[in-house]
């Protein structure tokens, strides 16, 4: 009798009772950074954000076009179960809840540390 599972998960993750550990990133206009940090301070768990000024945010359109803009990027670790709380805190301070982007912490750890800070955003096609 073995205590180890017979199969490995499809994609490994760092997990706890509140779900998988993720890296949360939020891009913000530098003039609204203080308001964003105040919103994050309203959560019931501690957030120690890493702030990247002049980060590249790459927007991918449905037709394959890329548009890059410079923004301030705020990143911090959190459990998946806390993402809704983060979104509600942002919404209460006038930020779009959809601005919260979460990436698997394992993917974040394995990312090339020398790569420039970039965040990919996908835009949906606009139907006219």
C-alpha positions in Angstrom: 0.0 0.0 0.0 1.4 3.4 -1.0 0.6 6.8 0.3 1.6 8.4 -3.0 -1.0 9.2 -5.7 -1.0 6.8 -8.6 -1.3 9.6 -11.2 0.4 13.0 -11.4 -1.8 16.1 -11.9 -2.2 17.3 -15.5 -0.4 20.5 -14.6 1.5 20.8 -11.4 0.8 23.7 -9.1 1.6 25.0 -5.7 -1.6 24.6 -3.7 -3.1 25.2 -0.3 -6.5 25.0 1.2 -7.4 28.3 -0.7 -6.5 26.9 -4.1 -3.4 27.2 -6.2 -0.8 29.9 -5.5 -0.8 32.4 -8.3 1.2 35.5 -9.3 -1.3 38.5 -9.5 -0.4 41.4 -11.8 -2.4 44.6 -12.3 -1.4 47.3 -14.7 -2.2 50.9 -13.6 -1.7 54.4 -14.8 1.1 55.8 -12.6 -1.2 58.6 -11.4 -3.5 56.1 -9.9 -0.9 53.9 -8.2 -1.6 55.3 -4.7 -5.3 54.6 -5.1 -4.5 51.0 -6.2 -2.3 50.4 -3.2 -5.1 51.8 -0.9 -7.5 49.3 -2.5 -5.2 46.4 -2.0 -4.7 47.4 1.7 -8.5 46.8 2.1 -8.1 43.1 1.6 -8.3 40.8 4.6 -4.8 39.3 3.9 -1.4 41.0 3.7 -0.2 42.0 0.3 3.4 43.0 -0.2 3.5 44.2 -3.8 6.4 44.5 -6.2 6.1 47.6 -8.3 7.6 47.8 -11.8 7.6 51.3 -13.3 7.9 51.4 -17.1 6.7 47.9 -17.7 5.6 46.8 -21.1 1.9 45.8 -21.5 1.3 44.0 -24.8 -2.3 43.9 -26.0 -3.1 41.2 -28.5 -6.1 41.8 -30.7 -8.3 39.0 -32.0 -6.9 39.7 -35.5 -3.3 39.1 -34.3 -2.2 42.7 -34.0 0.0 43.7 -31.1 -0.1 47.0 -29.4 2.5 47.8 -26.7 2.2 50.5 -24.1 4.1 51.5 -21.0 2.4 51.2 -17.6 3.2 50.7 -14.0 2.8 47.0 -13.1 2.0 45.8 -9.6 2.6 42.1 -8.8 2.1 40.0 -5.7 1.4 36.4 -4.8 -2.0 35.2 -3.7 -4.2 32.1 -3.6 -6.8 31.6 -6.2 -9.5 31.7 -3.5 -8.6 35.3 -2.7 -8.8 36.7 -6.2 -12.5 37.6 -5.9 -11.7 39.6 -2.8 -9.0 41.5 -4.7 -11.4 42.2 -7.5 -14.0 43.5 -5.1 -11.5 45.8 -3.4 -10.4 47.2 -6.8 -14.0 47.7 -7.9 -14.7 49.7 -4.7 -12.0 52.1 -5.6 -13.1 52.6 -9.2 -10.8 50.0 -10.9 -12.0 47.4 -13.4 -12.1 44.0 -11.7 -11.0 42.5 -15.0 -7.7 44.3 -14.7 -6.6 41.5 -12.3 -4.4 39.0 -14.2 -3.3 35.7 -12.5 -0.6 33.4 -13.6 0.4 30.0 -12.1 3.2 30.6 -9.6 5.2 27.7 -11.1 5.0 29.4 -14.5 6.1 32.6 -12.9 9.0 30.9 -11.1 10.2 29.2 -14.3 10.0 32.4 -16.4 13.3 33.8 -17.7 14.5 36.2 -14.9 16.3 38.4 -17.5 13.2 39.0 -19.6 11.7 42.4 -19.5 8.6 42.8 -17.4 5.8 42.2 -19.9 2.2 41.4 -19.4 0.0 40.1 -22.2 -3.6 41.1 -22.5 -6.0 39.7 -25.0 -8.6 41.9 -26.5 -11.8 40.5 -27.9 -12.9 41.5 -31.3 -15.3 44.5 -31.6 -18.3 43.6 -33.6 -19.9 46.5 -35.5 
